[in-house]
């Protein structure tokens, strides 16, 4: 995913802002890392450039 996509992404649960953590990137594209919502305390993985923003069940 491109970093610019961050502008479009928000937490699927609370619609709040997500914090990006980059593990690896290449040519401005994030290959792996995570997006986290500080409000929900949830992390969403970015794997092979695809952010997994499916809401997670919270216990
Ligand atoms: Zn949230």
PDB file of the backbone (N, CA, C, O) and the ligand in Angstrom, with CONECT records:
HET     ZN  A 101       1
ATOM      1  N   UNK A   1       0.844  -1.195   0.000  1.00  0.00           N
ATOM      2  CA  UNK A   1       0.000   0.000   0.000  1.00  0.00           C
ATOM      3  C   UNK A   1       0.874   1.238   0.000  1.00  0.00           C
ATOM      4  O   UNK A   1       1.981   1.223   0.537  1.00  0.00           O
ATOM      5  N   UNK A   2       0.387   2.294  -0.592  1.00  0.00           N
ATOM      6  CA  UNK A   2       1.141   3.542  -0.584  1.00  0.00           C
ATOM      7  C   UNK A   2       0.840   4.317   0.700  1.00  0.00           C
ATOM      8  O   UNK A   2      -0.236   4.216   1.290  1.00  0.00           O
ATOM      9  N   UNK A   3       1.840   5.091   1.095  1.00  0.00           N
ATOM     10  CA  UNK A   3       1.641   5.860   2.330  1.00  0.00           C
ATOM     11  C   UNK A   3       0.460   6.813   2.214  1.00  0.00           C
ATOM     12  O   UNK A   3      -0.214   7.107   3.202  1.00  0.00           O
ATOM     13  N   UNK A   4       0.216   7.293   0.995  1.00  0.00           N
ATOM     14  CA  UNK A   4      -0.901   8.222   0.803  1.00  0.00           C
ATOM     15  C   UNK A   4      -2.229   7.589   1.176  1.00  0.00           C
ATOM     16  O   UNK A   4      -3.173   8.287   1.546  1.00  0.00           O
ATOM     17  N   UNK A   5      -2.303   6.264   1.079  1.00  0.00           N
ATOM     18  CA  UNK A   5      -3.540   5.564   1.417  1.00  0.00           C
ATOM     19  C   UNK A   5      -3.902   5.805   2.878  1.00  0.00           C
ATOM     20  O   UNK A   5      -5.069   5.749   3.265  1.00  0.00           O
ATOM     21  N   UNK A   6      -2.875   6.076   3.679  1.00  0.00           N
ATOM     22  CA  UNK A   6      -3.123   6.361   5.098  1.00  0.00           C
ATOM     23  C   UNK A   6      -4.143   7.484   5.288  1.00  0.00           C
ATOM     24  O   UNK A   6      -4.912   7.487   6.250  1.00  0.00           O
ATOM     25  N   UNK A   7      -4.134   8.444   4.343  1.00  0.00           N
ATOM     26  CA  UNK A   7      -5.065   9.573   4.455  1.00  0.00           C
ATOM     27  C   UNK A   7      -6.513   9.106   4.357  1.00  0.00           C
ATOM     28  O   UNK A   7      -7.424   9.762   4.862  1.00  0.00           O
ATOM     29  N   UNK A   8      -6.710   7.976   3.709  1.00  0.00           N
ATOM     30  CA  UNK A   8      -8.064   7.486   3.463  1.00  0.00           C
ATOM     31  C   UNK A   8      -8.509   6.484   4.519  1.00  0.00           C
ATOM     32  O   UNK A   8      -9.700   6.213   4.671  1.00  0.00           O
ATOM     33  N   UNK A   9      -7.544   5.942   5.243  1.00  0.00           N
ATOM     34  CA  UNK A   9      -7.879   4.877   6.175  1.00  0.00           C
ATOM     35  C   UNK A   9      -8.254   5.426   7.540  1.00  0.00           C
ATOM     36  O   UNK A   9      -7.684   6.405   8.022  1.00  0.00           O
ATOM     37  N   UNK A  10      -9.216   4.773   8.137  1.00  0.00           N
ATOM     38  CA  UNK A  10      -9.539   5.078   9.512  1.00  0.00           C
ATOM     39  C   UNK A  10      -9.930   3.772  10.191  1.00  0.00           C
ATOM     40  O   UNK A  10     -10.167   2.758   9.535  1.00  0.00           O
ATOM     41  N   UNK A  11      -9.990   3.818  11.481  1.00  0.00           N
ATOM     42  CA  UNK A  11     -10.347   2.631  12.231  1.00  0.00           C
ATOM     43  C   UNK A  11     -11.752   2.166  11.836  1.00  0.00           C
ATOM     44  O   UNK A  11     -12.698   2.952  11.894  1.00  0.00           O
ATOM     45  N   UNK A  12     -11.900   0.900  11.435  1.00  0.00           N
ATOM     46  CA  UNK A  12     -13.219   0.420  11.031  1.00  0.00           C
ATOM     47  C   UNK A  12     -14.203   0.335  12.191  1.00  0.00           C
ATOM     48  O   UNK A  12     -15.411   0.221  11.980  1.00  0.00           O
ATOM     49  N   UNK A  13     -13.694   0.390  13.399  1.00  0.00           N
ATOM     50  CA  UNK A  13     -14.570   0.269  14.570  1.00  0.00           C
ATOM     51  C   UNK A  13     -15.044   1.640  15.040  1.00  0.00           C
ATOM     52  O   UNK A  13     -16.246   1.876  15.166  1.00  0.00           O
ATOM     53  N   UNK A  14     -14.100   2.543  15.299  1.00  0.00           N
ATOM     54  CA  UNK A  14     -14.461   3.842  15.874  1.00  0.00           C
ATOM     55  C   UNK A  14     -14.314   4.992  14.879  1.00  0.00           C
ATOM     56  O   UNK A  14     -14.645   6.136  15.191  1.00  0.00           O
ATOM     57  N   UNK A  15     -13.812   4.680  13.670  1.00  0.00           N
ATOM     58  CA  UNK A  15     -13.592   5.687  12.623  1.00  0.00           C
ATOM     59  C   UNK A  15     -12.540   6.720  13.015  1.00  0.00           C
ATOM     60  O   UNK A  15     -12.452   7.792  12.415  1.00  0.00           O
ATOM     61  N   UNK A  16     -11.755   6.389  14.017  1.00  0.00           N
ATOM     62  CA  UNK A  16     -10.695   7.290  14.447  1.00  0.00           C
ATOM     63  C   UNK A  16      -9.450   7.096  13.606  1.00  0.00           C
ATOM     64  O   UNK A  16      -9.410   6.217  12.745  1.00  0.00           O
ATOM     65  N   UNK A  17      -8.441   7.904  13.847  1.00  0.00           N
ATOM     66  CA  UNK A  17      -7.207   7.819  13.080  1.00  0.00           C
ATOM     67  C   UNK A  17      -6.390   6.587  13.449  1.00  0.00           C
ATOM     68  O   UNK A  17      -6.407   6.121  14.588  1.00  0.00           O
ATOM     69  N   UNK A  18      -5.681   6.077  12.458  1.00  0.00           N
ATOM     70  CA  UNK A  18      -4.822   4.926  12.677  1.00  0.00           C
ATOM     71  C   UNK A  18      -3.374   5.381  12.693  1.00  0.00           C
ATOM     72  O   UNK A  18      -2.995   6.315  11.986  1.00  0.00           O
ATOM     73  N   UNK A  19      -2.566   4.709  13.510  1.00  0.00           N
ATOM     74  CA  UNK A  19      -1.143   4.995  13.592  1.00  0.00           C
ATOM     75  C   UNK A  19      -0.398   3.929  12.805  1.00  0.00           C
ATOM     76  O   UNK A  19      -0.599   2.729  12.996  1.00  0.00           O
ATOM     77  N   UNK A  20       0.461   4.398  11.919  1.00  0.00           N
ATOM     78  CA  UNK A  20       1.188   3.483  11.041  1.00  0.00           C
ATOM     79  C   UNK A  20       2.532   3.092  11.642  1.00  0.00           C
ATOM     80  O   UNK A  20       3.295   3.939  12.107  1.00  0.00           O
ATOM     81  N   UNK A  21       2.802   1.792  11.621  1.00  0.00           N
ATOM     82  CA  UNK A  21       4.122   1.276  11.984  1.00  0.00           C
ATOM     83  C   UNK A  21       4.647   0.514  10.782  1.00  0.00           C
ATOM     84  O   UNK A  21       4.037  -0.460  10.340  1.00  0.00           O
ATOM     85  N   UNK A  22       5.775   0.955  10.258  1.00  0.00           N
ATOM     86  CA  UNK A  22       6.316   0.323   9.054  1.00  0.00           C
ATOM     87  C   UNK A  22       7.428  -0.633   9.438  1.00  0.00           C
ATOM     88  O   UNK A  22       8.382  -0.249  10.115  1.00  0.00           O
ATOM     89  N   UNK A  23       7.305  -1.870   9.006  1.00  0.00           N
ATOM     90  CA  UNK A  23       8.387  -2.837   9.192  1.00  0.00           C
ATOM     91  C   UNK A  23       9.300  -2.868   7.967  1.00  0.00           C
ATOM     92  O   UNK A  23      10.523  -2.925   8.093  1.00  0.00           O
ATOM     93  N   UNK A  24       8.695  -2.828   6.794  1.00  0.00           N
ATOM     94  CA  UNK A  24       9.519  -2.750   5.592  1.00  0.00           C
ATOM     95  C   UNK A  24       8.767  -1.983   4.518  1.00  0.00           C
ATOM     96  O   UNK A  24       7.551  -2.102   4.369  1.00  0.00           O
ATOM     97  N   UNK A  25       9.529  -1.195   3.776  1.00  0.00           N
ATOM     98  CA  UNK A  25       8.915  -0.446   2.691  1.00  0.00           C
ATOM     99  C   UNK A  25       9.891  -0.360   1.535  1.00  0.00           C
ATOM    100  O   UNK A  25      11.102  -0.491   1.708  1.00  0.00           O
ATOM    101  N   UNK A  26       9.344  -0.139   0.365  1.00  0.00           N
ATOM    102  CA  UNK A  26      10.169  -0.060  -0.830  1.00  0.00           C
ATOM    103  C   UNK A  26       9.526   0.929  -1.792  1.00  0.00           C
ATOM    104  O   UNK A  26       8.349   0.804  -2.131  1.00  0.00           O
ATOM    105  N   UNK A  27      10.303   1.909  -2.226  1.00  0.00           N
ATOM    106  CA  UNK A  27       9.834   2.895  -3.196  1.00  0.00           C
ATOM    107  C   UNK A  27       8.523   3.558  -2.767  1.00  0.00           C
ATOM    108  O   UNK A  27       7.618   3.754  -3.579  1.00  0.00           O
ATOM    109  N   UNK A  28       8.438   3.893  -1.493  1.00  0.00           N
ATOM    110  CA  UNK A  28       7.258   4.597  -1.007  1.00  0.00           C
ATOM    111  C   UNK A  28       6.063   3.709  -0.761  1.00  0.00           C
ATOM    112  O   UNK A  28       4.995   4.188  -0.380  1.00  0.00           O
ATOM    113  N   UNK A  29       6.236   2.411  -0.979  1.00  0.00           N
ATOM    114  CA  UNK A  29       5.134   1.484  -0.722  1.00  0.00           C
ATOM    115  C   UNK A  29       5.435   0.674   0.541  1.00  0.00           C
ATOM    116  O   UNK A  29       6.528   0.135   0.714  1.00  0.00           O
ATOM    117  N   UNK A  30       4.458   0.610   1.390  1.00  0.00           N
ATOM    118  CA  UNK A  30       4.631  -0.152   2.614  1.00  0.00           C
ATOM    119  C   UNK A  30       4.333  -1.614   2.324  1.00  0.00           C
ATOM    120  O   UNK A  30       3.241  -1.969   1.882  1.00  0.00           O
ATOM    121  N   UNK A  31       5.326  -2.451   2.582  1.00  0.00           N
ATOM    122  CA  UNK A  31       5.169  -3.878   2.285  1.00  0.00           C
ATOM    123  C   UNK A  31       4.638  -4.632   3.493  1.00  0.00           C
ATOM    124  O   UNK A  31       3.775  -5.502   3.376  1.00  0.00           O
ATOM    125  N   UNK A  32       5.166  -4.283   4.643  1.00  0.00           N
ATOM    126  CA  UNK A  32       4.661  -4.935   5.844  1.00  0.00           C
ATOM    127  C   UNK A  32       4.775  -3.996   7.022  1.00  0.00           C
ATOM    128  O   UNK A  32       5.621  -3.102   7.056  1.00  0.00           O
ATOM    129  N   UNK A  33       3.916  -4.218   7.970  1.00  0.00           N
ATOM    130  CA  UNK A  33       3.873  -3.362   9.144  1.00  0.00           C
ATOM    131  C   UNK A  33       2.530  -3.540   9.814  1.00  0.00           C
ATOM    132  O   UNK A  33       1.913  -4.603   9.756  1.00  0.00           O
ATOM    133  N   UNK A  34       2.099  -2.476  10.445  1.00  0.00           N
ATOM    134  CA  UNK A  34       0.798  -2.574  11.093  1.00  0.00           C
ATOM    135  C   UNK A  34       0.177  -1.191  11.212  1.00  0.00           C
ATOM    136  O   UNK A  34       0.858  -0.166  11.185  1.00  0.00           O
ATOM    137  N   UNK A  35      -1.129  -1.205  11.343  1.00  0.00           N
ATOM    138  CA  UNK A  35      -1.888   0.000  11.638  1.00  0.00           C
ATOM    139  C   UNK A  35      -2.521  -0.226  13.002  1.00  0.00           C
ATOM    140  O   UNK A  35      -3.068  -1.297  13.264  1.00  0.00           O
ATOM    141  N   UNK A  36      -2.452   0.756  13.856  1.00  0.00           N
ATOM    142  CA  UNK A  36      -3.059   0.563  15.167  1.00  0.00           C
ATOM    143  C   UNK A  36      -3.959   1.739  15.509  1.00  0.00           C
ATOM    144  O   UNK A  36      -3.721   2.879  15.108  1.00  0.00           O
ATOM    145  N   UNK A  37      -4.994   1.420  16.258  1.00  0.00           N
ATOM    146  CA  UNK A  37      -5.902   2.436  16.763  1.00  0.00           C
ATOM    147  C   UNK A  37      -5.648   2.557  18.257  1.00  0.00           C
ATOM    148  O   UNK A  37      -5.835   1.604  19.013  1.00  0.00           O
ATOM    149  N   UNK A  38      -5.217   3.750  18.672  1.00  0.00           N
ATOM    150  CA  UNK A  38      -4.906   3.934  20.093  1.00  0.00           C
ATOM    151  C   UNK A  38      -6.180   3.958  20.922  1.00  0.00           C
ATOM    152  O   UNK A  38      -6.160   3.674  22.120  1.00  0.00           O
ATOM    153  N   UNK A  39      -7.274   4.295  20.282  1.00  0.00           N
ATOM    154  CA  UNK A  39      -8.545   4.352  21.001  1.00  0.00           C
ATOM    155  C   UNK A  39      -9.067   2.957  21.312  1.00  0.00           C
ATOM    156  O   UNK A  39      -9.505   2.680  22.429  1.00  0.00           O
ATOM    157  N   UNK A  40      -9.016   2.074  20.303  1.00  0.00           N
ATOM    158  CA  UNK A  40      -9.548   0.716  20.461  1.00  0.00           C
ATOM    159  C   UNK A  40      -8.492  -0.269  20.947  1.00  0.00           C
ATOM    160  O   UNK A  40      -8.819  -1.396  21.320  1.00  0.00           O
ATOM    161  N   UNK A  41      -7.232   0.147  20.944  1.00  0.00           N
ATOM    162  CA  UNK A  41      -6.138  -0.741  21.315  1.00  0.00           C
ATOM    163  C   UNK A  41      -6.095  -1.974  20.407  1.00  0.00           C
ATOM    164  O   UNK A  41      -5.861  -3.097  20.854  1.00  0.00           O
ATOM    165  N   UNK A  42      -6.327  -1.724  19.133  1.00  0.00           N
ATOM    166  CA  UNK A  42      -6.340  -2.818  18.162  1.00  0.00           C
ATOM    167  C   UNK A  42      -5.263  -2.558  17.117  1.00  0.00           C
ATOM    168  O   UNK A  42      -5.042  -1.423  16.697  1.00  0.00           O
ATOM    169  N   UNK A  43      -4.595  -3.643  16.705  1.00  0.00           N
ATOM    170  CA  UNK A  43      -3.607  -3.548  15.646  1.00  0.00           C
ATOM    171  C   UNK A  43      -4.103  -4.315  14.428  1.00  0.00           C
ATOM    172  O   UNK A  43      -4.652  -5.411  14.540  1.00  0.00           O
ATOM    173  N   UNK A  44      -3.894  -3.713  13.269  1.00  0.00           N
ATOM    174  CA  UNK A  44      -4.234  -4.352  12.006  1.00  0.00           C
ATOM    175  C   UNK A  44      -2.952  -4.567  11.228  1.00  0.00           C
ATOM    176  O   UNK A  44      -2.180  -3.632  11.015  1.00  0.00           O
ATOM    177  N   UNK A  45      -2.728  -5.790  10.810  1.00  0.00           N
ATOM    178  CA  UNK A  45      -1.486  -6.120  10.122  1.00  0.00           C
ATOM    179  C   UNK A  45      -1.512  -5.654   8.673  1.00  0.00           C
ATOM    180  O   UNK A  45      -2.556  -5.650   8.021  1.00  0.00           O
ATOM    181  N   UNK A  46      -0.350  -5.266   8.188  1.00  0.00           N
ATOM    182  CA  UNK A  46      -0.159  -5.039   6.752  1.00  0.00           C
ATOM    183  C   UNK A  46       0.764  -6.150   6.271  1.00  0.00           C
ATOM    184  O   UNK A  46       1.921  -6.233   6.683  1.00  0.00           O
ATOM    185  N   UNK A  47       0.250  -6.987   5.411  1.00  0.00           N
ATOM    186  CA  UNK A  47       1.010  -8.131   4.925  1.00  0.00           C
ATOM    187  C   UNK A  47       1.072  -8.088   3.405  1.00  0.00           C
ATOM    188  O   UNK A  47       0.047  -7.979   2.732  1.00  0.00           O
ATOM    189  N   UNK A  48       2.287  -8.175   2.875  1.00  0.00           N
ATOM    190  CA  UNK A  48       2.496  -8.138   1.424  1.00  0.00           C
ATOM    191  C   UNK A  48       1.803  -6.926   0.801  1.00  0.00           C
ATOM    192  O   UNK A  48       1.261  -6.993  -0.303  1.00  0.00           O
ATOM    193  N   UNK A  49       1.838  -5.827   1.536  1.00  0.00           N
ATOM    194  CA  UNK A  49       1.307  -4.576   1.006  1.00  0.00           C
ATOM    195  C   UNK A  49      -0.188  -4.406   1.155  1.00  0.00           C
ATOM    196  O   UNK A  49      -0.744  -3.396   0.725  1.00  0.00           O
ATOM    197  N   UNK A  50      -0.849  -5.384   1.762  1.00  0.00           N
ATOM    198  CA  UNK A  50      -2.302  -5.321   1.900  1.00  0.00           C
ATOM    199  C   UNK A  50      -2.671  -5.110   3.363  1.00  0.00           C
ATOM    200  O   UNK A  50      -2.368  -5.957   4.204  1.00  0.00           O
ATOM    201  N   UNK A  51      -3.320  -3.991   3.679  1.00  0.00           N
ATOM    202  CA  UNK A  51      -3.764  -3.796   5.058  1.00  0.00           C
ATOM    203  C   UNK A  51      -5.010  -4.630   5.361  1.00  0.00           C
ATOM    204  O   UNK A  51      -5.996  -4.601   4.624  1.00  0.00           O
ATOM    205  N   UNK A  52      -4.936  -5.353   6.440  1.00  0.00           N
ATOM    206  CA  UNK A  52      -6.055  -6.187   6.876  1.00  0.00           C
ATOM    207  C   UNK A  52      -6.866  -5.402   7.896  1.00  0.00           C
ATOM    208  O   UNK A  52      -6.553  -5.396   9.086  1.00  0.00           O
ATOM    209  N   UNK A  53      -7.906  -4.746   7.414  1.00  0.00           N
ATOM    210  CA  UNK A  53      -8.683  -3.856   8.283  1.00  0.00           C
ATOM    211  C   UNK A  53     -10.011  -4.469   8.689  1.00  0.00           C
ATOM    212  O   UNK A  53     -10.962  -3.752   8.998  1.00  0.00           O
ATOM    213  N   UNK A  54     -10.078  -5.781   8.689  1.00  0.00           N
ATOM    214  CA  UNK A  54     -11.289  -6.414   9.183  1.00  0.00           C
ATOM    215  C   UNK A  54     -11.387  -6.193  10.679  1.00  0.00           C
ATOM    216  O   UNK A  54     -10.414  -6.391  11.408  1.00  0.00           O
ATOM    217  N   UNK A  55     -12.552  -5.786  11.136  1.00  0.00           N
ATOM    218  CA  UNK A  55     -12.705  -5.602  12.578  1.00  0.00           C
ATOM    219  C   UNK A  55     -12.465  -6.913  13.316  1.00  0.00           C
ATOM    220  O   UNK A  55     -12.909  -7.981  12.895  1.00  0.00           O
ATOM    221  N   UNK A  56     -11.759  -6.798  14.414  1.00  0.00           N
ATOM    222  CA  UNK A  56     -11.470  -7.967  15.211  1.00  0.00           C
ATOM    223  C   UNK A  56     -12.435  -8.021  16.380  1.00  0.00           C
ATOM    224  O   UNK A  56     -12.794  -7.000  16.967  1.00  0.00           O
ATOM    225  N   UNK A  57     -12.830  -9.202  16.690  1.00  0.00           N
ATOM    226  CA  UNK A  57     -13.657  -9.364  17.882  1.00  0.00           C
ATOM    227  C   UNK A  57     -12.820  -9.068  19.106  1.00  0.00           C
ATOM    228  O   UNK A  57     -11.714  -9.587  19.257  1.00  0.00           O
ATOM    229  N   UNK A  58     -13.354  -8.229  19.979  1.00  0.00           N
ATOM    230  CA  UNK A  58     -12.615  -7.967  21.211  1.00  0.00           C
ATOM    231  C   UNK A  58     -13.255  -8.750  22.358  1.00  0.00           C
ATOM    232  O   UNK A  58     -14.477  -8.826  22.489  1.00  0.00           O
ATOM    233  N   UNK A  59     -12.402  -9.311  23.161  1.00  0.00           N
ATOM    234  CA  UNK A  59     -12.899 -10.164  24.238  1.00  0.00           C
ATOM    235  C   UNK A  59     -13.483  -9.304  25.340  1.00  0.00           C
ATOM    236  O   UNK A  59     -13.959  -9.829  26.347  1.00  0.00           O
TER     237      UNK A  59
HETATM  238 ZN    ZN A 101     -10.665   2.487  16.794  1.00  0.00          ZN
END
